[in-house]
Amino acid sequence: MPTNLTIYAREASATDSHLQIGTHRGKHEIRWELCSERLSQATQAERSLLILSPSGCSIRWPLIDEDLAIGPLILPKS
């Protein structure tokens, strides 16, 4: 699979245990500890305030100053 493939999110939300991302491929759930160390240590309130970029290619968590691209979160690690 190409490493330069960009995946765009249509929606994103936070649960107690997962980041949920909706794409054209369906819904993806990623455990917080697999997202980043900052997110795994953040409070639920800090995780819940997320901003999906207008392009849909990244998510920002302003309360913990964290930005993550959608593709690396969803694509399998090789």
mmCIF file of the C-alpha atoms, coordinates in Angstrom:
data_MODEL
# 
_entry.id   MODEL 
# 
loop_
_atom_site.group_PDB 
_atom_site.id 
_atom_site.type_symbol 
_atom_site.label_atom_id 
_atom_site.label_alt_id 
_atom_site.label_comp_id 
_atom_site.label_asym_id 
_atom_site.label_entity_id 
_atom_site.label_seq_id 
_atom_site.pdbx_PDB_ins_code 
_atom_site.Cartn_x 
_atom_site.Cartn_y 
_atom_site.Cartn_z 
_atom_site.occupancy 
_atom_site.B_iso_or_equiv 
_atom_site.pdbx_formal_charge 
_atom_site.auth_seq_id 
_atom_site.auth_comp_id 
_atom_site.auth_asym_id 
_atom_site.auth_atom_id 
_atom_site.pdbx_PDB_model_num 
ATOM 1  C CA . MET A 1 1  ? 0.000   0.000  0.000  1.00 0.00 ? 1  MET A CA 1 
ATOM 2  C CA . PRO A 1 2  ? 1.407   3.442  -0.885 1.00 0.00 ? 2  PRO A CA 1 
ATOM 3  C CA . THR A 1 3  ? 2.670   5.409  2.105  1.00 0.00 ? 3  THR A CA 1 
ATOM 4  C CA . ASN A 1 4  ? 1.681   8.744  0.555  1.00 0.00 ? 4  ASN A CA 1 
ATOM 5  C CA . LEU A 1 5  ? -2.020  7.861  0.444  1.00 0.00 ? 5  LEU A CA 1 
ATOM 6  C CA . THR A 1 6  ? -4.119  10.577 2.077  1.00 0.00 ? 6  THR A CA 1 
ATOM 7  C CA . ILE A 1 7  ? -7.252  9.504  3.904  1.00 0.00 ? 7  ILE A CA 1 
ATOM 8  C CA . TYR A 1 8  ? -9.923  12.076 4.610  1.00 0.00 ? 8  TYR A CA 1 
ATOM 9  C CA . ALA A 1 9  ? -12.264 11.970 7.592  1.00 0.00 ? 9  ALA A CA 1 
ATOM 10 C CA . ARG A 1 10 ? -15.892 12.997 7.332  1.00 0.00 ? 10 ARG A CA 1 
ATOM 11 C CA . GLU A 1 11 ? -16.386 13.048 11.104 1.00 0.00 ? 11 GLU A CA 1 
ATOM 12 C CA . ALA A 1 12 ? -14.516 12.430 14.343 1.00 0.00 ? 12 ALA A CA 1 
ATOM 13 C CA . SER A 1 13 ? -15.601 11.974 17.949 1.00 0.00 ? 13 SER A CA 1 
ATOM 14 C CA . ALA A 1 14 ? -14.232 10.860 21.302 1.00 0.00 ? 14 ALA A CA 1 
ATOM 15 C CA . THR A 1 15 ? -15.431 8.112  23.629 1.00 0.00 ? 15 THR A CA 1 
ATOM 16 C CA . ASP A 1 16 ? -13.923 7.166  26.981 1.00 0.00 ? 16 ASP A CA 1 
ATOM 17 C CA . SER A 1 17 ? -11.690 4.549  25.384 1.00 0.00 ? 17 SER A CA 1 
ATOM 18 C CA . HIS A 1 18 ? -11.476 5.345  21.642 1.00 0.00 ? 18 HIS A CA 1 
ATOM 19 C CA . LEU A 1 19 ? -11.151 7.950  18.953 1.00 0.00 ? 19 LEU A CA 1 
ATOM 20 C CA . GLN A 1 20 ? -13.883 7.330  16.380 1.00 0.00 ? 20 GLN A CA 1 
ATOM 21 C CA . ILE A 1 21 ? -13.252 8.431  12.806 1.00 0.00 ? 21 ILE A CA 1 
ATOM 22 C CA . GLY A 1 22 ? -15.742 8.178  9.942  1.00 0.00 ? 22 GLY A CA 1 
ATOM 23 C CA . THR A 1 23 ? -14.317 7.983  6.405  1.00 0.00 ? 23 THR A CA 1 
ATOM 24 C CA . HIS A 1 24 ? -15.616 6.887  3.011  1.00 0.00 ? 24 HIS A CA 1 
ATOM 25 C CA . ARG A 1 25 ? -14.323 3.419  3.995  1.00 0.00 ? 25 ARG A CA 1 
ATOM 26 C CA . GLY A 1 26 ? -16.500 3.275  7.095  1.00 0.00 ? 26 GLY A CA 1 
ATOM 27 C CA . LYS A 1 27 ? -16.075 3.861  10.808 1.00 0.00 ? 27 LYS A CA 1 
ATOM 28 C CA . HIS A 1 28 ? -12.731 3.334  12.524 1.00 0.00 ? 28 HIS A CA 1 
ATOM 29 C CA . GLU A 1 29 ? -12.111 3.097  16.268 1.00 0.00 ? 29 GLU A CA 1 
ATOM 30 C CA . ILE A 1 30 ? -8.604  3.645  17.603 1.00 0.00 ? 30 ILE A CA 1 
ATOM 31 C CA . ARG A 1 31 ? -7.723  3.158  21.269 1.00 0.00 ? 31 ARG A CA 1 
ATOM 32 C CA . TRP A 1 32 ? -6.284  6.325  22.802 1.00 0.00 ? 32 TRP A CA 1 
ATOM 33 C CA . GLU A 1 33 ? -2.962  4.683  23.683 1.00 0.00 ? 33 GLU A CA 1 
ATOM 34 C CA . LEU A 1 34 ? -2.481  3.902  19.977 1.00 0.00 ? 34 LEU A CA 1 
ATOM 35 C CA . CYS A 1 35 ? -3.109  7.535  18.983 1.00 0.00 ? 35 CYS A CA 1 
ATOM 36 C CA . SER A 1 36 ? -0.442  9.319  21.010 1.00 0.00 ? 36 SER A CA 1 
ATOM 37 C CA . GLU A 1 37 ? 1.029   9.550  24.487 1.00 0.00 ? 37 GLU A CA 1 
ATOM 38 C CA . ARG A 1 38 ? -0.567  12.963 25.051 1.00 0.00 ? 38 ARG A CA 1 
ATOM 39 C CA . LEU A 1 39 ? -4.016  11.657 24.171 1.00 0.00 ? 39 LEU A CA 1 
ATOM 40 C CA . SER A 1 40 ? -3.606  8.527  26.279 1.00 0.00 ? 40 SER A CA 1 
ATOM 41 C CA . GLN A 1 41 ? -2.835  10.716 29.309 1.00 0.00 ? 41 GLN A CA 1 
ATOM 42 C CA . ALA A 1 42 ? -5.461  13.401 28.596 1.00 0.00 ? 42 ALA A CA 1 
ATOM 43 C CA . THR A 1 43 ? -8.763  13.726 30.422 1.00 0.00 ? 43 THR A CA 1 
ATOM 44 C CA . GLN A 1 44 ? -12.008 12.892 28.658 1.00 0.00 ? 44 GLN A CA 1 
ATOM 45 C CA . ALA A 1 45 ? -12.857 16.611 28.564 1.00 0.00 ? 45 ALA A CA 1 
ATOM 46 C CA . GLU A 1 46 ? -9.532  17.347 26.821 1.00 0.00 ? 46 GLU A CA 1 
ATOM 47 C CA . ARG A 1 47 ? -10.077 14.516 24.324 1.00 0.00 ? 47 ARG A CA 1 
ATOM 48 C CA . SER A 1 48 ? -13.671 15.530 23.621 1.00 0.00 ? 48 SER A CA 1 
ATOM 49 C CA . LEU A 1 49 ? -12.708 18.994 22.395 1.00 0.00 ? 49 LEU A CA 1 
ATOM 50 C CA . LEU A 1 50 ? -11.391 18.017 18.985 1.00 0.00 ? 50 LEU A CA 1 
ATOM 51 C CA . ILE A 1 51 ? -11.444 19.929 15.727 1.00 0.00 ? 51 ILE A CA 1 
ATOM 52 C CA . LEU A 1 52 ? -11.495 18.151 12.390 1.00 0.00 ? 52 LEU A CA 1 
ATOM 53 C CA . SER A 1 53 ? -9.596  20.192 9.805  1.00 0.00 ? 53 SER A CA 1 
ATOM 54 C CA . PRO A 1 54 ? -11.677 21.643 6.943  1.00 0.00 ? 54 PRO A CA 1 
ATOM 55 C CA . SER A 1 55 ? -9.888  19.300 4.523  1.00 0.00 ? 55 SER A CA 1 
ATOM 56 C CA . GLY A 1 56 ? -10.605 16.283 6.751  1.00 0.00 ? 56 GLY A CA 1 
ATOM 57 C CA . CYS A 1 57 ? -6.978  15.144 6.742  1.00 0.00 ? 57 CYS A CA 1 
ATOM 58 C CA . SER A 1 58 ? -6.133  15.942 10.378 1.00 0.00 ? 58 SER A CA 1 
ATOM 59 C CA . ILE A 1 59 ? -7.559  16.411 13.870 1.00 0.00 ? 59 ILE A CA 1 
ATOM 60 C CA . ARG A 1 60 ? -6.503  19.040 16.427 1.00 0.00 ? 60 ARG A CA 1 
ATOM 61 C CA . TRP A 1 61 ? -6.948  18.902 20.205 1.00 0.00 ? 61 TRP A CA 1 
ATOM 62 C CA . PRO A 1 62 ? -6.372  22.527 21.289 1.00 0.00 ? 62 PRO A CA 1 
ATOM 63 C CA . LEU A 1 63 ? -6.496  21.878 25.045 1.00 0.00 ? 63 LEU A CA 1 
ATOM 64 C CA . ILE A 1 64 ? -3.440  19.599 24.887 1.00 0.00 ? 64 ILE A CA 1 
ATOM 65 C CA . ASP A 1 65 ? -1.786  21.138 21.774 1.00 0.00 ? 65 ASP A CA 1 
ATOM 66 C CA . GLU A 1 66 ? -1.916  17.911 19.756 1.00 0.00 ? 66 GLU A CA 1 
ATOM 67 C CA . ASP A 1 67 ? -2.381  17.525 15.989 1.00 0.00 ? 67 ASP A CA 1 
ATOM 68 C CA . LEU A 1 68 ? -2.574  14.180 14.193 1.00 0.00 ? 68 LEU A CA 1 
ATOM 69 C CA . ALA A 1 69 ? -2.988  13.223 10.544 1.00 0.00 ? 69 ALA A CA 1 
ATOM 70 C CA . ILE A 1 70 ? -5.846  10.830 9.752  1.00 0.00 ? 70 ILE A CA 1 
ATOM 71 C CA . GLY A 1 71 ? -3.898  8.469  7.455  1.00 0.00 ? 71 GLY A CA 1 
ATOM 72 C CA . PRO A 1 72 ? -1.290  7.290  9.972  1.00 0.00 ? 72 PRO A CA 1 
ATOM 73 C CA . LEU A 1 73 ? -4.029  6.679  12.558 1.00 0.00 ? 73 LEU A CA 1 
ATOM 74 C CA . ILE A 1 74 ? -6.027  4.417  10.253 1.00 0.00 ? 74 ILE A CA 1 
ATOM 75 C CA . LEU A 1 75 ? -3.512  2.734  7.957  1.00 0.00 ? 75 LEU A CA 1 
ATOM 76 C CA . PRO A 1 76 ? -1.989  -0.488 9.294  1.00 0.00 ? 76 PRO A CA 1 
ATOM 77 C CA . LYS A 1 77 ? 1.520   -0.213 10.651 1.00 0.00 ? 77 LYS A CA 1 
ATOM 78 C CA . SER A 1 78 ? 4.044   -2.180 8.612  1.00 0.00 ? 78 SER A CA 1 
# 
